[in-house]
Structures are given as structure tokens and as C-alpha cells.
Amino acid sequence: MTEAIAIKAAEPALVRRVVNIATPVTLALAGETVLRIADTAMVGRVGAASMAAAAAGGVVIYFLWTFANAVAVATTAVTARREGAGDVGRVGDALSGALVLSVVIGGGLAVLVVPASFLIYKFFGTAPEVSVVGVPYLSVRALVVPLTMLGMSFVGFYKGIGRTAPIMVVFGGMCLVNIGFDYVLIFGKLGFPRLGLMGVAVGGLAANVVIVVAYFVIHGYRWARGDARYRLRWVPWKEYAQLIRIGLPAAGEGAVYAGGFVAFTAVVGRLGTVELAASGAVFAPMSVAYTAGFGLAAAASALVGQGLGAGDERASRRGAYTATALAVGIITILALGYIALAFPIGRALTDDPEVARIAAFVLIIGAITLPFDALNMVMYGALSGAGDTRFLLYLRTILTWGLFVPLTVALAWWVGWRVYGAWIAIGIFLTVIAFTELGRFLRGKWARIKIT
């Protein structure tokens, strides 16, 4: 009884801790969401072909981003364990290793994608006018990959130590500045040439350079102030080996997961330019809900890892459950708002009435699934924070290619529900993943994973 009363009394403090970690991440991602919505609205004024090209290219960039996220997942897991154990002198070693891996892996991915851009759009089956603007757009966007991986390495570090304010300041702030870059370059303002869709790619490249420089400046300042956590150095090979052991399954899982959405886009792309444009546009407003989910997932990841580092599995569980309750509650409210405002949102995204109409119905379908996706996001954060990335790889491989992709084809083509059927398939897929991850977390095998 005494223990139960103590737990109840501690709950407000735990909620505050979850919120303190999640809020800066959420605000940073909110900046990215505003950027995505603004870009979608601006490109929507350029034309349906540019919108479709951005939708197809965006899926490829998401696929590449999964490698950056894998580096961040591994960095967070190792950093959080050491922070929880009080091993301050080695906290920064994970980041040191992650930065080197980012340059090597990110550079290699960019080299592969740039010459393959034409074949990628051909795979999606897009119309010729879409490929004409899409190929150069994707080629420039691919150059951002190593910069993104460097930035995500810092994000993983700050999540791991539970000090996420720099993420908000650097990433969130620069996303807002990026809107200005894109506006000037898309529409040819202030004496710059009118680049259309290419303006998004060039603006993003410039913004990511500034982001990486800013993270190094902040990190150097903290190290100069004497905080041993911020030391960067050449680390032994075993540090890279541990990051790869955790990150490789995360990269595989992310690639498999993103690969499913590549297949999804290929299916929708063959339905026509209008449906592809509408489907891609919907991800922008839905990102508002994702910001809250990913922010609370970051809190779950940090608290689970730190709890395990301190030898306190119970604290890990309480942190994850608190983050889950907040995520599901907040995102359910947002989902109701999407449903109520679906048609005005569709019209705000584009001046093409048919694209707007289809986007509104797709948004309603996506909103119904959002509470389950909230559970998915936080459980993913909790399990990855524990280093349980191998399970996530197996789960998403089986469900992506055994359920999601076949169901998308079946509902969109065979049943004839077209883009609406494809989005219903997303909803079913995410719901099954969410409850499977929850079952894994409840069983507790993640608590026995060793990280040094």
C-alpha cells in the first residue's frame, strides 16, 4: 500500500519529466511540420506534376532518412544507458562514433541515389511531366543525406542524455528559416531565379549545412565549459561495433518499413497524377500529429534507456506508460480536428479542386488510424531505447511485406477502392504493428538486453 501511494505521488513529477524531454523535440518537429505544410502549399501553386514529383521523391528521401534514424536510435540507446549508469566519461563516445559512421554511410548513399534518380521515377510509373521535374529534384535532395545523418547523430545524443533543448533551438529554428529559403527559390524572389520544385531541394541543402554547423558550435561550447559528456574523440573499434550491432537492425527495419511505403507510392502512382498528388499532400497536415507522437517517443526512449542503465526496470516501464498515455490522448484530439476540418485543409493545400477533394477524404481515413499510430510511435521509442532493434526488424519485415504491401495492392487495385483502399491498408497495418509492439513491451524481454 505504501509503495502504491508513493508511485501515485510521484506521477506528477514523472509527467513533468516526460513533458520536459518531449516538448523541445515536439517543437523542433513542429518547425519541420510547418516547413512541410508550407512547401506543400507552395509547390501546390506550381502544379500537380510538381506535387506528384515531390510525393514520389519524398518517399525515397524517407527511405534514406531511415539510415539517419538508425544512427540516432543506436546513439540514443548507448548514450542513455551510460547516462543512467553515471558513466559520464563515456557518454560522448557514442556520438563520436556515430559522426564517423554518418559521413561514411551517408556519403555512400548519396553517391548511389544521384545517378539512379531517373530509374527511381521510372519505377514509380510516373507520367513524363512528373519525371522531368522530379529527377533533378531528387538528385539534389540526395546530397542532403550525409548532412541529415550528422544532424541526427546529435539528435540521438541529446535524446539519450535527456537534454533536448538544443534540438528545438537548432533544428526547429532552422526549419522556419528554411521556409524563407524555399519561398525565395521556388518563386524567384529577391533577384533569384524561379526554380519551382528545385527550390525546395536547394533550400533544404543550404539549411542542413547550417544545422550541422550549429550543432558543432553548441557542442564545442559545452565541452569548453567542462562538461565531459560533450567530449568528441577517436573511439576504439568496439564502439563502432556496438553502434552497428544496435543500429544495423534499426536500419534494416527502417529500410523495410520505408520500402513498404515506396511500394505503396508505386501503387498509388499508377492510379494517376491527381491521386498521387493528393496522397502525398495529406502527409503534411498529418505531420502535426506525428510531432507530438515522435516527441513523446523520444521521452520514452530516453527514460527506458536511463532506467535500465540505473538498474531500475520499473522506472523504465513507468516512463514508457506515461508517454504512451499522453501520446494517445493528445493525438486522438488532433485526429478529431482533422476529421472536422478535412475539406478546408484540402483546399488550403492546393488550388486544384480535384486534388483537394481527394485529399480531404484521404485525410479522414488517415485520422481514424492516428490514435493507434500514436501507440505504435511510443512503443517503438520504448523498445528502441532498450536496444530491442532486432525484434523491430523481424516484426516490420513480416508485417510490411506479408500484410501491408499485399493489402495495399488488393484494396487499391483488385477491390477497386483506389487511393482510399491504399490508405485503409495503412490503417490496418499500423494498428496491427502497434498492438504487437505493446505485447512485446508488456512481456519485458527488452529489459534483459545488454549494452555497455
C-alpha positions as CSV (number, residue, x, y, z in Angstrom):
1,M,0.0,0.0,0.0
2,T,2.8,2.4,1.0
3,E,4.6,1.7,-2.3
4,A,1.4,2.3,-4.3
5,I,0.9,5.7,-2.6
6,A,4.5,6.6,-3.3
7,I,4.0,5.8,-7.0
8,K,0.9,7.8,-7.2
9,A,2.6,10.8,-5.5
10,A,5.5,10.6,-7.9
11,E,3.3,10.6,-11.0
12,P,3.1,14.4,-11.5
13,A,6.9,14.5,-11.3
14,L,7.2,11.8,-13.9
15,V,4.7,13.5,-16.2
16,R,6.7,16.7,-15.9
17,R,9.9,14.8,-16.8
18,V,8.3,13.2,-19.8
19,V,7.0,16.6,-20.9
20,N,10.3,18.3,-20.3
21,I,12.1,15.8,-22.6
22,A,9.3,15.6,-25.2
23,T,8.4,19.3,-25.5
24,P,11.7,20.5,-27.2
25,V,11.6,17.6,-29.6
26,T,7.9,18.2,-30.4
27,L,8.6,21.9,-31.0
28,A,11.5,21.1,-33.2
29,L,9.4,18.7,-35.2
30,A,6.6,21.3,-35.3
31,G,9.1,23.5,-37.2
32,E,9.6,20.7,-39.7
33,T,5.9,20.2,-39.9
34,V,5.3,23.9,-40.7
35,L,8.1,23.7,-43.3
36,R,6.4,20.6,-44.9
37,I,3.0,22.2,-44.9
38,A,4.4,25.5,-46.4
39,D,6.4,23.6,-49.0
40,T,3.3,21.5,-49.9
41,A,1.2,24.7,-50.3
42,M,3.9,26.5,-52.3
43,V,4.5,23.5,-54.6
44,G,0.8,23.1,-54.9
45,R,0.7,26.5,-56.6
46,V,3.4,25.4,-59.1
47,G,1.3,22.5,-60.4
48,A,0.0,18.9,-60.0
49,A,3.1,17.5,-61.7
50,S,5.5,19.1,-59.2
51,M,3.3,17.9,-56.3
52,A,3.4,14.3,-57.6
53,A,7.1,14.6,-58.2
54,A,7.6,15.8,-54.6
55,A,5.4,13.0,-53.3
56,A,7.4,10.3,-55.1
57,G,10.8,11.8,-54.2
58,G,9.7,12.3,-50.7
59,V,9.2,8.6,-50.2
60,V,12.7,8.0,-51.4
61,I,14.1,10.6,-49.0
62,Y,12.1,9.0,-46.2
63,F,13.7,5.7,-47.2
64,L,17.2,7.3,-46.9
65,W,16.2,9.0,-43.7
66,T,15.7,5.6,-42.1
67,F,19.5,5.2,-42.1
68,A,19.9,8.5,-40.3
69,N,17.3,7.4,-37.8
70,A,19.1,4.1,-37.2
71,V,22.3,6.1,-36.3
72,A,20.2,8.2,-33.9
73,V,18.5,5.1,-32.4
74,A,21.8,3.5,-31.7
75,T,23.3,6.7,-30.3
76,T,20.3,7.2,-28.0
77,A,20.3,3.7,-26.7
78,V,24.1,3.7,-25.8
79,T,24.1,7.3,-24.5
80,A,21.0,6.8,-22.3
81,R,22.4,3.6,-20.7
82,R,25.7,5.4,-19.8
83,E,23.9,8.5,-18.6
84,G,21.6,6.3,-16.4
85,A,24.7,4.4,-15.0
86,G,26.5,7.7,-14.3
87,D,29.4,6.8,-16.7
88,V,29.8,10.4,-17.7
89,G,33.3,10.0,-19.2
90,R,32.0,7.6,-21.9
91,V,28.6,9.3,-22.7
92,G,30.0,11.2,-25.6
93,D,31.8,8.2,-27.2
94,A,28.6,7.0,-28.9
95,L,28.3,10.4,-30.6
96,S,31.9,10.4,-31.7
97,G,31.4,7.0,-33.4
98,A,28.1,8.0,-34.9
99,L,29.5,11.1,-36.6
100,V,32.2,9.0,-38.4
101,L,29.6,6.4,-39.5
102,S,27.3,9.2,-40.7
103,V,30.0,10.6,-43.1
104,V,30.9,7.1,-44.5
105,I,27.3,5.7,-44.8
106,G,25.6,9.0,-45.8
107,G,28.2,9.8,-48.4
108,G,27.8,6.3,-49.9
109,L,24.0,6.5,-50.1
110,A,24.2,9.9,-51.8
111,V,26.6,8.5,-54.4
112,L,24.2,5.7,-55.2
113,V,21.0,7.7,-55.4
114,V,22.1,10.6,-57.6
115,P,22.7,8.6,-60.7
116,A,19.7,6.4,-60.1
117,S,17.1,9.2,-59.8
118,F,15.8,8.6,-63.4
119,L,15.3,4.9,-62.8
120,I,13.6,5.6,-59.5
121,Y,10.9,7.7,-61.1
122,K,10.5,5.1,-63.9
123,F,9.9,2.5,-61.2
124,F,7.1,4.7,-59.7
125,G,5.5,4.7,-63.1
126,T,5.0,8.5,-63.1
127,A,4.0,10.5,-66.1
128,P,6.8,12.1,-68.2
129,E,6.0,15.6,-67.0
130,V,6.4,14.4,-63.4
131,S,9.8,12.7,-64.1
132,V,11.1,15.9,-65.8
133,V,10.9,17.9,-62.6
134,G,11.4,15.0,-60.2
135,V,14.8,13.7,-61.4
136,P,16.8,16.8,-60.7
137,Y,14.9,17.5,-57.5
138,L,15.7,14.0,-56.1
139,S,19.3,14.3,-57.2
140,V,19.9,17.4,-55.1
141,R,17.9,16.1,-52.2
142,A,20.1,13.0,-52.1
143,L,23.1,15.3,-51.4
144,V,21.5,16.2,-48.1
145,V,21.6,12.6,-46.8
146,P,25.1,12.8,-45.1
147,L,24.2,16.1,-43.5
148,T,21.0,14.7,-42.2
149,M,22.8,11.7,-40.7
150,L,25.3,14.1,-38.9
151,G,22.4,16.1,-37.6
152,M,20.5,13.0,-36.4
153,S,23.6,11.8,-34.6
154,F,23.5,14.9,-32.5
155,V,19.7,14.4,-32.0
156,G,20.3,10.9,-30.7
157,F,22.9,12.1,-28.3
158,Y,20.7,14.9,-26.8
159,K,17.8,12.5,-26.5
160,G,20.0,10.0,-24.7
161,I,21.1,12.4,-22.0
162,G,17.6,13.9,-21.7
163,R,18.6,17.4,-22.7
164,T,16.6,18.1,-25.8
165,A,16.5,21.9,-25.9
166,P,19.4,22.1,-28.5
167,I,17.3,20.1,-30.9
168,M,14.5,22.7,-30.5
169,V,16.8,25.6,-31.0
170,V,18.8,24.3,-33.9
171,F,16.5,22.0,-35.9
172,G,13.2,23.8,-35.1
173,G,14.6,27.2,-35.7
174,M,16.3,26.3,-38.9
175,C,13.2,24.7,-40.3
176,L,11.4,28.1,-40.0
177,V,14.3,29.8,-41.8
178,N,14.2,27.1,-44.4
179,I,10.7,28.3,-45.3
180,G,12.1,31.6,-46.3
181,F,14.8,29.9,-48.4
182,D,12.2,27.8,-50.2
183,Y,9.8,30.7,-50.9
184,V,12.6,32.8,-52.4
185,L,13.9,30.0,-54.6
186,I,10.6,28.4,-55.6
187,F,9.0,31.7,-56.8
188,G,12.2,33.5,-57.8
189,K,12.1,36.4,-55.3
190,L,14.9,38.9,-54.3
191,G,16.6,38.5,-57.6
192,F,17.0,34.8,-57.5
193,P,15.8,32.6,-60.5
194,R,12.4,30.9,-60.3
195,L,13.4,27.3,-59.6
196,G,9.9,25.8,-58.9
197,L,10.2,22.4,-57.2
198,M,14.0,22.5,-57.4
199,G,13.9,25.5,-55.0
200,V,12.8,23.1,-52.2
201,A,15.8,20.9,-52.8
202,V,18.4,23.7,-52.9
203,G,16.8,25.5,-49.9
204,G,16.9,22.2,-47.9
205,L,20.6,21.7,-48.7
206,A,21.5,25.1,-47.5
207,A,19.5,24.7,-44.3
208,N,21.1,21.4,-43.4
209,V,24.6,22.8,-43.8
210,V,23.7,25.5,-41.2
211,I,22.1,22.9,-38.9
212,V,25.2,20.7,-38.8
213,V,27.5,23.7,-38.2
214,A,25.2,25.0,-35.4
215,Y,25.3,21.6,-33.6
216,F,29.1,21.5,-33.7
217,V,29.2,25.1,-32.3
218,I,26.9,24.3,-29.4
219,H,28.7,21.0,-28.7
220,G,32.1,22.7,-28.7
221,Y,30.8,25.4,-26.3
222,R,29.5,22.8,-23.8
223,W,32.8,20.9,-24.0
224,A,34.8,24.2,-23.4
225,R,32.6,24.7,-20.3
226,G,34.0,21.5,-18.8
227,D,31.1,19.0,-19.3
228,A,32.8,15.7,-20.0
229,R,29.6,14.4,-21.8
230,Y,30.4,16.6,-24.8
231,R,33.9,15.3,-25.5
232,L,34.5,14.2,-29.1
233,R,37.4,11.9,-29.9
234,W,38.5,9.0,-32.0
235,V,37.0,5.9,-30.3
236,P,38.1,2.3,-30.4
237,W,36.6,-0.1,-32.9
238,K,34.4,-1.8,-30.3
239,E,32.4,1.5,-30.0
240,Y,31.6,1.3,-33.7
241,A,30.8,-2.4,-33.4
242,Q,28.3,-1.7,-30.7
243,L,26.6,1.1,-32.6
244,I,26.4,-1.1,-35.7
245,R,25.1,-4.0,-33.6
246,I,22.2,-1.8,-32.4
247,G,21.9,0.4,-35.5
248,L,22.1,-2.3,-38.2
249,P,18.8,-3.9,-37.3
250,A,17.3,-0.4,-36.9
251,A,18.5,0.5,-40.4
252,G,17.1,-2.8,-41.8
253,E,13.8,-2.3,-40.0
254,G,13.6,1.3,-41.2
255,A,14.5,0.3,-44.8
256,V,12.0,-2.4,-44.8
257,Y,9.3,-0.1,-43.4
258,A,10.1,2.7,-45.8
259,G,10.4,0.1,-48.6
260,G,6.8,-0.7,-47.9
261,F,5.8,2.9,-48.4
262,V,7.9,3.0,-51.6
263,A,5.7,0.1,-52.9
264,F,2.6,2.0,-51.6
265,T,3.7,5.0,-53.6
266,A,4.3,2.9,-56.7
267,V,0.8,1.5,-56.4
268,V,-0.8,5.0,-55.9
269,G,1.4,6.4,-58.7
270,R,-0.1,4.1,-61.2
271,L,-3.6,5.3,-60.3
272,G,-2.8,8.7,-61.7
273,T,-1.1,12.0,-61.1
274,V,-4.0,13.5,-59.2
275,E,-4.4,10.7,-56.7
276,L,-0.6,10.6,-56.1
277,A,-0.6,14.4,-55.6
278,A,-3.5,14.2,-53.1
279,S,-2.0,11.2,-51.2
280,G,1.4,12.9,-50.9
281,A,-0.2,16.2,-49.8
282,V,-2.0,14.6,-46.8
283,F,1.2,13.7,-45.1
284,A,1.9,17.4,-44.5
285,P,-1.0,18.2,-42.2
286,M,-0.9,14.8,-40.5
287,S,2.7,15.7,-39.5
288,V,1.2,17.9,-36.8
289,A,0.1,14.8,-35.0
290,Y,3.3,13.0,-35.7
291,T,5.3,15.8,-34.0
292,A,3.6,15.0,-30.7
293,G,4.0,11.3,-31.1
294,F,7.7,11.4,-32.0
295,G,8.4,13.9,-29.2
296,L,6.8,11.5,-26.6
297,A,8.5,8.6,-28.3
298,A,11.8,10.4,-27.7
299,A,10.9,10.7,-24.0
300,A,10.0,7.0,-23.7
301,S,13.3,6.1,-25.4
302,A,15.4,8.2,-23.1
303,L,13.6,7.1,-19.9
304,V,13.6,3.4,-20.8
305,G,17.4,3.5,-21.5
306,Q,18.3,5.6,-18.5
307,G,16.2,3.4,-16.2
308,L,17.9,0.3,-17.5
309,G,21.3,1.9,-17.1
310,A,20.4,2.6,-13.5
311,G,19.2,-1.0,-13.0
312,D,15.6,0.1,-12.5
313,E,13.3,-1.7,-14.9
314,R,10.2,-0.4,-13.0
315,A,11.2,3.2,-13.8
316,S,11.6,2.3,-17.4
317,R,8.1,0.9,-17.6
318,R,6.5,3.9,-15.8
319,G,8.3,6.3,-18.2
320,A,7.0,4.4,-21.2
321,Y,3.5,4.1,-20.0
322,T,3.3,7.7,-19.1
323,A,4.5,8.8,-22.5
324,T,2.0,6.4,-24.2
325,A,-1.0,7.8,-22.3
326,L,-0.1,11.3,-23.2
327,A,0.6,10.5,-26.8
328,V,-2.7,8.6,-27.4
329,G,-4.7,11.3,-25.6
330,I,-3.2,14.3,-27.5
331,I,-3.2,12.6,-30.9
332,T,-6.8,11.5,-30.5
333,I,-7.9,15.1,-30.0
334,L,-5.9,16.1,-33.1
335,A,-7.5,13.3,-35.1
336,L,-10.9,14.6,-34.3
337,G,-9.8,18.0,-35.6
338,Y,-8.6,16.6,-38.9
339,I,-11.9,14.9,-39.4
340,A,-13.9,18.0,-38.7
341,L,-11.7,20.3,-40.9
342,A,-10.7,17.8,-43.7
343,F,-12.2,19.7,-46.6
344,P,-10.9,23.2,-45.6
345,I,-7.5,21.6,-45.1
346,G,-7.7,20.0,-48.5
347,R,-8.5,23.3,-50.2
348,A,-5.6,25.0,-48.3
349,L,-3.1,22.6,-49.7
350,T,-3.8,23.2,-53.4
351,D,-5.9,25.2,-55.7
352,D,-6.6,22.1,-57.8
353,P,-10.2,21.2,-56.8
354,E,-10.0,17.5,-57.6
355,V,-6.7,17.1,-55.7
356,A,-8.3,19.0,-52.8
357,R,-11.4,16.8,-52.7
358,I,-9.5,13.5,-52.8
359,A,-7.0,14.8,-50.2
360,A,-9.9,15.6,-47.8
361,F,-11.3,12.0,-47.9
362,V,-7.8,10.5,-47.6
363,L,-7.2,12.8,-44.5
364,I,-10.3,11.5,-42.8
365,I,-9.2,7.9,-43.4
366,G,-5.8,8.6,-42.0
367,A,-7.1,10.5,-39.0
368,I,-9.2,7.5,-37.9
369,T,-5.9,5.5,-37.6
370,L,-3.9,8.1,-35.8
371,P,-4.6,7.0,-32.1
372,F,-3.2,3.6,-33.0
373,D,-0.2,5.1,-34.7
374,A,0.4,7.1,-31.5
375,L,0.7,3.8,-29.6
376,N,3.0,2.5,-32.4
377,M,5.3,5.5,-32.2
378,V,5.8,5.4,-28.4
379,M,6.2,1.7,-28.2
380,Y,8.8,1.9,-31.0
381,G,10.6,4.5,-29.0
382,A,10.5,2.5,-25.8
383,L,11.7,-0.7,-27.4
384,S,14.5,1.0,-29.4
385,G,15.6,2.9,-26.3
386,A,16.2,-0.5,-24.7
387,G,18.1,-1.7,-27.8
388,D,15.5,-4.2,-28.9
389,T,16.0,-3.3,-32.5
390,R,16.3,-6.9,-33.7
391,F,12.7,-7.6,-32.7
392,L,11.5,-4.4,-34.5
393,L,13.4,-5.6,-37.6
394,Y,11.6,-9.0,-37.6
395,L,8.2,-7.5,-36.8
396,R,8.2,-4.9,-39.5
397,T,9.7,-7.1,-42.2
398,I,7.0,-9.7,-41.7
399,L,4.1,-7.2,-41.4
400,T,5.3,-4.8,-44.1
401,W,5.7,-7.4,-46.8
402,G,3.3,-10.0,-45.5
403,L,0.4,-7.7,-44.7
404,F,0.8,-4.0,-45.8
405,V,2.0,-4.3,-49.4
406,P,-0.3,-7.2,-50.4
407,L,-3.3,-5.5,-48.7
408,T,-2.5,-2.2,-50.5
409,V,-2.5,-3.9,-53.9
410,A,-5.6,-5.8,-53.0
411,L,-7.7,-2.9,-51.8
412,A,-6.4,-0.3,-54.3
413,W,-6.5,-2.4,-57.5
414,W,-8.4,-5.7,-57.0
415,V,-11.2,-4.4,-54.8
416,G,-11.2,-1.1,-56.8
417,W,-11.1,1.4,-53.9
418,R,-8.1,3.1,-55.5
419,V,-6.2,5.6,-53.2
420,Y,-8.8,5.2,-50.5
421,G,-8.2,1.5,-50.3
422,A,-4.4,2.1,-50.1
423,W,-4.9,4.4,-47.1
424,I,-7.2,1.8,-45.4
425,A,-4.4,-0.6,-45.8
426,I,-2.0,1.8,-44.0
427,G,-4.5,2.0,-41.1
428,I,-4.8,-1.8,-40.7
429,F,-1.1,-2.2,-40.9
430,L,-0.2,0.4,-38.3
431,T,-2.9,-0.9,-35.9
432,V,-1.5,-4.5,-36.0
433,I,2.1,-3.2,-35.5
434,A,1.0,-1.1,-32.5
435,F,-0.6,-3.9,-30.6
436,T,2.2,-6.3,-31.4
437,E,4.8,-3.9,-30.1
438,L,2.7,-3.3,-27.0
439,G,2.6,-7.1,-26.4
440,R,6.4,-7.3,-26.7
441,F,6.8,-4.4,-24.2
442,L,4.4,-6.0,-21.7
443,R,6.4,-9.3,-21.8
444,G,9.6,-7.5,-20.8
445,K,12.3,-9.3,-22.8
446,W,13.7,-5.9,-23.8
447,A,14.9,-5.4,-20.2
448,R,17.5,-8.2,-20.5
449,I,19.3,-6.7,-23.5
450,K,23.0,-5.8,-22.6
451,I,24.6,-2.6,-23.6
452,T,28.0,-1.5,-22.3
